């Protein structure tokens, strides 16, 4: 799907590289999805909270730490 479009249509070499990797791994993801989709659908709320809650907490702590001067990111890493 997306990997094929990126590989075929993108003028950027790095996007083409990612598209090639995505295209190569798509059969693996299809097998994983076909085996595990019922589990994922049954437990979607737990999976979502297990990903979302720690992610939001980490972002908030990082923002607070940067605001309070606990740590600073080098200018090269800031956009």
C-alpha positions as CSV (number, residue, x, y, z in Angstrom):
1,X,0.0,0.0,0.0
2,X,1.7,3.1,1.3
3,X,5.2,1.7,0.8
4,X,4.5,1.1,-2.9
5,X,3.2,4.6,-3.4
6,X,6.2,6.1,-1.6
7,X,8.6,4.0,-3.6
8,X,6.9,4.9,-6.9
9,X,6.0,8.5,-6.5
10,X,8.4,10.2,-4.1
11,X,11.3,12.2,-5.6
12,X,13.1,12.0,-2.2
13,X,15.6,9.1,-1.8
14,X,15.0,8.7,1.9
15,X,11.2,8.4,1.4
16,X,11.9,5.8,-1.3
17,X,14.1,3.9,1.1
18,X,11.4,3.9,3.8
19,X,8.9,2.9,1.1
20,X,11.0,-0.1,0.1
21,X,11.3,-1.2,3.7
22,X,7.6,-0.8,4.3
23,X,6.9,-2.7,1.1
24,X,9.3,-5.5,2.0
25,X,7.7,-6.0,5.5
26,X,4.1,-5.7,4.4
27,X,3.6,-9.5,4.1
28,X,4.9,-9.9,7.6
29,X,2.5,-7.3,9.0
30,X,-0.4,-9.0,7.1
31,X,0.4,-12.3,8.7
32,X,0.7,-10.7,12.2
33,X,-2.6,-8.9,11.7
34,X,-4.4,-12.0,10.4
35,X,-3.2,-14.0,13.5
36,X,-3.6,-11.3,16.1
37,X,-6.4,-9.0,14.9
38,X,-9.0,-10.7,17.1
39,X,-6.8,-10.2,20.2
40,X,-6.1,-6.6,19.2
41,X,-9.8,-5.8,18.7
42,X,-10.8,-7.5,21.9
43,X,-8.2,-5.6,23.9
44,X,-8.1,-2.3,22.0
45,X,-9.1,-0.3,25.1
46,X,-6.3,-1.7,27.2
47,X,-3.7,-1.4,24.4
48,X,-4.7,2.2,23.8
49,X,-4.5,3.1,27.5
50,X,-1.3,1.2,27.9
51,X,0.2,3.3,25.1
52,X,-1.6,6.6,25.6
53,X,-1.2,7.1,29.3
54,X,2.5,6.6,29.5
55,X,3.0,8.6,26.3
56,X,1.1,11.6,27.6
57,X,2.8,11.4,31.0
58,X,6.2,11.3,29.4
59,X,5.5,14.4,27.2
60,X,4.1,16.3,30.2
61,X,7.1,15.5,32.4
62,X,9.5,16.4,29.5
63,X,7.7,19.7,28.9
64,X,7.6,20.6,32.6
65,X,11.3,19.6,33.1
66,X,12.3,21.8,30.1
67,X,10.2,24.7,31.3
68,X,11.7,24.5,34.8
69,X,15.2,24.4,33.5
70,X,15.8,20.8,34.8
71,X,17.3,20.0,31.4
72,X,17.8,21.7,28.1
73,X,18.0,20.3,24.6
74,X,21.0,21.4,22.4
75,X,19.9,23.9,19.7
76,X,20.7,21.3,17.0
77,X,17.8,19.1,18.2
78,X,15.2,21.9,18.3
79,X,13.3,22.8,15.3
